[in-house]
Amino acid sequence: MKKHPAPADIIRKYYARQPVAHEILLDHSRKVTRRALAIGRRLVAAGEAVDLQFLAEAAMLHDIGMIMTDTPDLDCHGDGSYMLHGIKGKELLDQEGLSRHARVCERHIGVGLTAKDIEKQQLPLPFRDMIPETIEEQIISYADLFYSKGSKNRLKEKSPDKIRKKLTSFGSDKVAIFDRWQRHFEPHLS
């Protein structure tokens, strides 16, 4: 089996010339990874199958595509909207031979996007479902909801109520997914 590069090496490869973006990505990804691993370990202890090594790697890499967007607040000066960071991350990780990790990039936006969501919101994304399917994809998507990369809220963890309030604008079905995940992943917060 071919060994793939470590997440830190991949991040360095794409972020070496953008030290501020590099630091923002690492800070955010570490928070998401810590929460994802805590959830994963609890699930494993309860008898569920979770690939903890993959979970840690994919959580560190889930936002790698932000460098390819035009998001000056994050020191990213690529082209295209931030909404494309998942797709761009998928492309980068596919090139690195990490197709399983690439799926996480594509599917981690909110609680996932359906083709209908993309059409209704007129998002600049491929017209297809991008829903977290595996337990690892779901855990990372869930953990990501608690942390922002923007300068205003970078240091604060979002409360479940704040997450629900934001998701409400995208439909009660999105809130229901979050609530289901929370009951499964962090029932002590429900």
Short mmCIF file of the C-alpha atoms (twelve columns), coordinates in Angstrom:
data_MODEL
# 
_entry.id   MODEL 
# 
loop_
_atom_site.group_PDB 
_atom_site.id 
_atom_site.type_symbol 
_atom_site.label_atom_id 
_atom_site.label_alt_id 
_atom_site.label_comp_id 
_atom_site.label_asym_id 
_atom_site.label_seq_id 
_atom_site.Cartn_x 
_atom_site.Cartn_y 
_atom_site.Cartn_z 
_atom_site.pdbx_PDB_model_num 
ATOM 1   C CA . MET A 1   0.000   0.000  0.000  1 
ATOM 2   C CA . LYS A 2   1.390   3.399  -1.030 1 
ATOM 3   C CA . LYS A 3   2.031   5.753  1.899  1 
ATOM 4   C CA . HIS A 4   0.560   9.196  1.429  1 
ATOM 5   C CA . PRO A 5   2.077   12.473 2.648  1 
ATOM 6   C CA . ALA A 6   1.252   13.638 6.153  1 
ATOM 7   C CA . PRO A 7   -1.417  16.353 6.441  1 
ATOM 8   C CA . ALA A 8   1.182   18.839 7.745  1 
ATOM 9   C CA . ASP A 9   3.320   18.281 4.630  1 
ATOM 10  C CA . ILE A 10  0.364   18.759 2.310  1 
ATOM 11  C CA . ILE A 11  -0.710  21.936 4.113  1 
ATOM 12  C CA . ARG A 12  2.849   23.305 3.994  1 
ATOM 13  C CA . LYS A 13  3.033   22.555 0.265  1 
ATOM 14  C CA . TYR A 14  0.043   24.758 -0.542 1 
ATOM 15  C CA . TYR A 15  0.354   27.389 2.217  1 
ATOM 16  C CA . ALA A 16  4.120   28.028 2.381  1 
ATOM 17  C CA . ARG A 17  3.810   31.454 0.749  1 
ATOM 18  C CA . GLN A 18  0.783   32.561 2.778  1 
ATOM 19  C CA . PRO A 19  1.840   32.501 6.456  1 
ATOM 20  C CA . VAL A 20  -1.308  34.220 7.749  1 
ATOM 21  C CA . ALA A 21  -3.603  31.857 5.841  1 
ATOM 22  C CA . HIS A 22  -1.428  28.967 7.031  1 
ATOM 23  C CA . GLU A 23  -1.861  29.967 10.676 1 
ATOM 24  C CA . ILE A 24  -5.634  30.535 10.280 1 
ATOM 25  C CA . LEU A 25  -6.052  27.123 8.636  1 
ATOM 26  C CA . LEU A 26  -3.963  25.334 11.272 1 
ATOM 27  C CA . ASP A 27  -5.752  27.007 14.171 1 
ATOM 28  C CA . HIS A 28  -9.197  26.180 12.784 1 
ATOM 29  C CA . SER A 29  -8.294  22.663 11.683 1 
ATOM 30  C CA . ARG A 30  -6.745  21.797 15.043 1 
ATOM 31  C CA . LYS A 31  -9.948  22.830 16.836 1 
ATOM 32  C CA . VAL A 32  -12.080 20.780 14.461 1 
ATOM 33  C CA . THR A 33  -9.693  17.825 14.777 1 
ATOM 34  C CA . ARG A 34  -9.713  17.902 18.588 1 
ATOM 35  C CA . ARG A 35  -13.504 17.880 18.703 1 
ATOM 36  C CA . ALA A 36  -13.801 15.251 15.960 1 
ATOM 37  C CA . LEU A 37  -11.334 12.942 17.710 1 
ATOM 38  C CA . ALA A 38  -13.073 13.353 21.068 1 
ATOM 39  C CA . ILE A 39  -16.336 12.341 19.394 1 
ATOM 40  C CA . GLY A 40  -14.670 9.505  17.481 1 
ATOM 41  C CA . ARG A 41  -13.072 8.092  20.627 1 
ATOM 42  C CA . ARG A 42  -16.402 8.171  22.494 1 
ATOM 43  C CA . LEU A 43  -18.089 6.338  19.626 1 
ATOM 44  C CA . VAL A 44  -15.309 3.719  19.439 1 
ATOM 45  C CA . ALA A 45  -15.570 3.200  23.214 1 
ATOM 46  C CA . ALA A 46  -19.311 2.621  22.707 1 
ATOM 47  C CA . GLY A 47  -18.589 -0.054 20.084 1 
ATOM 48  C CA . GLU A 48  -18.998 1.935  16.858 1 
ATOM 49  C CA . ALA A 49  -16.511 1.615  14.011 1 
ATOM 50  C CA . VAL A 50  -14.688 4.900  13.406 1 
ATOM 51  C CA . ASP A 51  -11.334 5.169  11.606 1 
ATOM 52  C CA . LEU A 52  -9.603  7.522  14.040 1 
ATOM 53  C CA . GLN A 53  -6.423  7.957  11.975 1 
ATOM 54  C CA . PHE A 54  -8.407  8.898  8.893  1 
ATOM 55  C CA . LEU A 55  -10.672 11.122 11.011 1 
ATOM 56  C CA . ALA A 56  -7.664  13.092 12.298 1 
ATOM 57  C CA . GLU A 57  -6.079  13.431 8.846  1 
ATOM 58  C CA . ALA A 58  -9.292  14.436 7.094  1 
ATOM 59  C CA . ALA A 59  -10.219 16.925 9.824  1 
ATOM 60  C CA . MET A 60  -6.835  18.615 9.412  1 
ATOM 61  C CA . LEU A 61  -7.300  18.777 5.619  1 
ATOM 62  C CA . HIS A 62  -11.027 19.545 5.302  1 
ATOM 63  C CA . ASP A 63  -10.492 23.273 4.523  1 
ATOM 64  C CA . ILE A 64  -7.263  23.034 2.524  1 
ATOM 65  C CA . GLY A 65  -9.028  24.448 -0.558 1 
ATOM 66  C CA . MET A 66  -9.595  27.874 1.022  1 
ATOM 67  C CA . ILE A 67  -6.177  28.996 -0.292 1 
ATOM 68  C CA . MET A 68  -7.574  28.809 -3.828 1 
ATOM 69  C CA . THR A 69  -10.410 31.250 -3.112 1 
ATOM 70  C CA . ASP A 70  -10.518 35.030 -3.082 1 
ATOM 71  C CA . THR A 71  -10.989 35.565 0.655  1 
ATOM 72  C CA . PRO A 72  -8.699  38.429 1.760  1 
ATOM 73  C CA . ASP A 73  -9.913  38.193 5.388  1 
ATOM 74  C CA . LEU A 74  -8.251  34.764 5.471  1 
ATOM 75  C CA . ASP A 75  -5.194  35.940 3.475  1 
ATOM 76  C CA . CYS A 76  -6.362  33.867 0.509  1 
ATOM 77  C CA . HIS A 77  -5.950  35.460 -2.892 1 
ATOM 78  C CA . GLY A 78  -7.041  32.848 -5.403 1 
ATOM 79  C CA . ASP A 79  -10.018 33.202 -7.667 1 
ATOM 80  C CA . GLY A 80  -13.605 32.320 -6.998 1 
ATOM 81  C CA . SER A 81  -15.821 32.631 -3.979 1 
ATOM 82  C CA . TYR A 82  -15.173 31.025 -0.621 1 
ATOM 83  C CA . MET A 83  -18.135 28.745 -1.328 1 
ATOM 84  C CA . LEU A 84  -15.793 26.901 -3.718 1 
ATOM 85  C CA . HIS A 85  -13.260 25.959 -1.026 1 
ATOM 86  C CA . GLY A 86  -14.708 22.468 -0.611 1 
ATOM 87  C CA . ILE A 87  -14.587 21.736 -4.338 1 
ATOM 88  C CA . LYS A 88  -11.086 23.217 -4.627 1 
ATOM 89  C CA . GLY A 89  -9.955  21.138 -1.657 1 
ATOM 90  C CA . LYS A 90  -11.367 18.029 -3.302 1 
ATOM 91  C CA . GLU A 91  -9.379  18.816 -6.459 1 
ATOM 92  C CA . LEU A 92  -6.144  19.346 -4.479 1 
ATOM 93  C CA . LEU A 93  -6.491  16.162 -2.472 1 
ATOM 94  C CA . ASP A 94  -7.508  14.109 -5.511 1 
ATOM 95  C CA . GLN A 95  -4.225  15.276 -7.109 1 
ATOM 96  C CA . GLU A 96  -2.402  14.127 -3.972 1 
ATOM 97  C CA . GLY A 97  -4.006  10.684 -4.305 1 
ATOM 98  C CA . LEU A 98  -6.229  11.171 -1.249 1 
ATOM 99  C CA . SER A 99  -9.665  10.588 -2.738 1 
ATOM 100 C CA . ARG A 100 -11.250 9.552  0.581  1 
ATOM 101 C CA . HIS A 101 -9.981  12.760 2.235  1 
ATOM 102 C CA . ALA A 102 -11.095 14.715 -0.845 1 
ATOM 103 C CA . ARG A 103 -14.681 13.570 -0.303 1 
ATOM 104 C CA . VAL A 104 -14.630 15.186 3.148  1 
ATOM 105 C CA . CYS A 105 -13.573 18.522 1.615  1 
ATOM 106 C CA . GLU A 106 -16.428 18.434 -0.851 1 
ATOM 107 C CA . ARG A 107 -19.094 17.301 1.613  1 
ATOM 108 C CA . HIS A 108 -18.356 19.288 4.794  1 
ATOM 109 C CA . ILE A 109 -20.214 22.520 3.934  1 
ATOM 110 C CA . GLY A 110 -22.819 23.061 6.662  1 
ATOM 111 C CA . VAL A 111 -24.609 19.763 7.172  1 
ATOM 112 C CA . GLY A 112 -24.190 19.001 3.461  1 
ATOM 113 C CA . LEU A 113 -25.664 20.342 0.274  1 
ATOM 114 C CA . THR A 114 -28.142 18.668 -2.030 1 
ATOM 115 C CA . ALA A 115 -28.383 19.407 -5.738 1 
ATOM 116 C CA . LYS A 116 -31.721 21.044 -4.890 1 
ATOM 117 C CA . ASP A 117 -29.962 23.339 -2.335 1 
ATOM 118 C CA . ILE A 118 -27.382 24.311 -4.946 1 
ATOM 119 C CA . GLU A 119 -30.075 25.120 -7.497 1 
ATOM 120 C CA . LYS A 120 -32.364 26.963 -5.059 1 
ATOM 121 C CA . GLN A 121 -29.544 29.103 -3.606 1 
ATOM 122 C CA . GLN A 122 -27.904 29.525 -7.027 1 
ATOM 123 C CA . LEU A 123 -24.564 28.450 -5.598 1 
ATOM 124 C CA . PRO A 124 -21.461 28.408 -7.824 1 
ATOM 125 C CA . LEU A 125 -21.062 24.657 -7.322 1 
ATOM 126 C CA . PRO A 126 -21.452 21.535 -9.444 1 
ATOM 127 C CA . PHE A 127 -25.068 20.452 -9.585 1 
ATOM 128 C CA . ARG A 128 -24.904 17.282 -7.463 1 
ATOM 129 C CA . ASP A 129 -25.528 16.086 -3.929 1 
ATOM 130 C CA . MET A 130 -22.615 16.712 -1.576 1 
ATOM 131 C CA . ILE A 131 -23.925 15.156 1.619  1 
ATOM 132 C CA . PRO A 132 -21.688 13.686 4.340  1 
ATOM 133 C CA . GLU A 133 -22.359 9.946  4.185  1 
ATOM 134 C CA . THR A 134 -19.723 8.120  6.220  1 
ATOM 135 C CA . ILE A 135 -19.499 8.465  9.991  1 
ATOM 136 C CA . GLU A 136 -16.155 10.264 9.610  1 
ATOM 137 C CA . GLU A 137 -17.605 12.743 7.071  1 
ATOM 138 C CA . GLN A 138 -20.517 13.440 9.407  1 
ATOM 139 C CA . ILE A 139 -18.316 13.904 12.486 1 
ATOM 140 C CA . ILE A 140 -16.047 16.387 10.686 1 
ATOM 141 C CA . SER A 141 -18.981 18.326 9.242  1 
ATOM 142 C CA . TYR A 142 -20.543 18.505 12.688 1 
ATOM 143 C CA . ALA A 143 -17.328 19.556 14.460 1 
ATOM 144 C CA . ASP A 144 -16.628 22.201 11.800 1 
ATOM 145 C CA . LEU A 145 -19.914 23.960 12.558 1 
ATOM 146 C CA . PHE A 146 -18.592 25.065 15.962 1 
ATOM 147 C CA . TYR A 147 -15.598 27.063 14.702 1 
ATOM 148 C CA . SER A 148 -15.214 30.052 12.409 1 
ATOM 149 C CA . LYS A 149 -12.150 31.177 10.494 1 
ATOM 150 C CA . GLY A 150 -13.314 34.793 10.104 1 
ATOM 151 C CA . SER A 151 -11.464 37.475 12.077 1 
ATOM 152 C CA . LYS A 152 -14.513 38.459 14.166 1 
ATOM 153 C CA . ASN A 153 -15.270 35.042 15.637 1 
ATOM 154 C CA . ARG A 154 -12.048 33.095 15.191 1 
ATOM 155 C CA . LEU A 155 -11.368 32.715 18.896 1 
ATOM 156 C CA . LYS A 156 -14.894 31.784 20.028 1 
ATOM 157 C CA . GLU A 157 -16.636 28.440 19.892 1 
ATOM 158 C CA . LYS A 158 -20.210 28.721 18.622 1 
ATOM 159 C CA . SER A 159 -22.999 27.473 20.830 1 
ATOM 160 C CA . PRO A 160 -25.405 24.817 19.526 1 
ATOM 161 C CA . ASP A 161 -28.172 27.457 19.638 1 
ATOM 162 C CA . LYS A 162 -26.153 29.812 17.446 1 
ATOM 163 C CA . ILE A 163 -25.499 26.992 14.968 1 
ATOM 164 C CA . ARG A 164 -29.207 26.097 14.903 1 
ATOM 165 C CA . LYS A 165 -30.144 29.729 14.327 1 
ATOM 166 C CA . LYS A 166 -27.812 29.968 11.330 1 
ATOM 167 C CA . LEU A 167 -28.986 26.635 9.904  1 
ATOM 168 C CA . THR A 168 -32.642 27.701 10.251 1 
ATOM 169 C CA . SER A 169 -32.166 30.121 7.359  1 
ATOM 170 C CA . PHE A 170 -31.390 27.112 5.141  1 
ATOM 171 C CA . GLY A 171 -34.404 25.092 6.256  1 
ATOM 172 C CA . SER A 172 -35.733 23.104 9.173  1 
ATOM 173 C CA . ASP A 173 -34.360 19.942 7.553  1 
ATOM 174 C CA . LYS A 174 -30.811 21.272 8.086  1 
ATOM 175 C CA . VAL A 175 -31.532 21.922 11.771 1 
ATOM 176 C CA . ALA A 176 -32.954 18.399 12.079 1 
ATOM 177 C CA . ILE A 177 -29.713 16.934 10.693 1 
ATOM 178 C CA . PHE A 178 -27.655 18.965 13.174 1 
ATOM 179 C CA . ASP A 179 -29.912 17.887 16.049 1 
ATOM 180 C CA . ARG A 180 -29.656 14.233 15.011 1 
ATOM 181 C CA . TRP A 181 -25.871 14.491 14.831 1 
ATOM 182 C CA . GLN A 182 -25.708 16.232 18.199 1 
ATOM 183 C CA . ARG A 183 -27.810 13.532 19.892 1 
ATOM 184 C CA . HIS A 184 -25.488 10.902 18.405 1 
ATOM 185 C CA . PHE A 185 -22.102 12.638 18.759 1 
ATOM 186 C CA . GLU A 186 -22.494 14.841 21.832 1 
ATOM 187 C CA . PRO A 187 -25.674 13.859 23.659 1 
ATOM 188 C CA . HIS A 188 -24.491 15.767 26.755 1 
ATOM 189 C CA . LEU A 189 -25.076 19.002 24.777 1 
ATOM 190 C CA . SER A 190 -28.650 18.109 23.744 1 
# 
